[in-house]
């Protein structure tokens, strides 16, 4: 390693992403603590509100990139990977309000496809951990009435296939001359921003007004 963090040789981009974002990844898991045995509904709602605000900001940057690079966005099937509305729907099902409009972290712009794939590594990789989260939530008696969330594992039985497709596109991008360093840096920035945003969830209104119960804001 050249600086204690970065793999110096020309390693596979997915291995570099996994290795060089490990610390940031652990920080996110520790901050969210969604695999805790004593996870409560209120804590789950707090996390979902924060994640909704984060995904909305992260996806807005990717939407802007997709308008500039539509061919690359189509190649990675970006239109199938949006999840902001799923967080809002799960919060509505819990009788809770989503993040207020405009509430979310200030994230860097996504100037090119390398940066987009780095951000997507974090967003898409979370669907793998989401399978474990879904299984864990199903075992908690205090959350039995909550039902299955859709935001953590949005692809169901297609989770593996969607992740494989993302990996294939990412490797092809690097093979065609993409900048691995930029990809890794974007992933690390995204993990760091997610951990910071979720570190101290703001209090949220737990119950939705009766007049809004049937609305599902995105």
C-alpha positions, 0 to 999 in steps of 0.5 A: 500500500502506498499511503496506508489505505490505497492498494498500490498495485493495479488490483481488481476494482471491486477488490479495491473498493471492498478493501479501501472502503472497509473502515467507512463501511464499518462506520456506517454499520456501527452508526445504523446498528440495525442488527441490534437485538433491542432495536425499537420501532422508534429507532427504526423510524429515525434511521429510515427518515435519515436514510430517506433524506440521504437517498434523495440527495444521493439519487438527485446527483445520480439523476443529474449525471444520468441526464448528461451520460444517458448511455452509461446510465442505461448500461448500469440500469439506473432507472431500475435502481431508485429507492427514495420512494421505497423509504417513503413508502415504508415510513408511511406504512409505519405511520411515520413522516418521511424526511421533509422536502429539502432535508438531506446532506449536501453531497458532492456533484457527480461529474462523470461515470467514475464518480457515479459508479463509486456512489452506486457501489455504496447504494447498491452494495447496501441491498446485499446487507439489506437481505440480512437486515430483513431477516433480522427484523423478522426475528424481533418480537418487538417489531413483529407488527411492522411487516417487511420493509421494501427499502432494505432489499428492494430486488428480492430474488433478483438481488444477486443478479442486480449486484452482478450486473453492477459489478460487470459494468464497473469492471468494464468501465475500468477496463475501458480506461475508467479511473479506479482512484476516482471510483474508490474516492467517490465510494469512500466519500459516500460512505463517510457522508452516510455515516455522518448524516445518520450519526445523530438522527434528529427527532421525528414526528412518529405519527402521521396526521390522519389527513395524510395517512393515505399519501405516500410522498417520495 
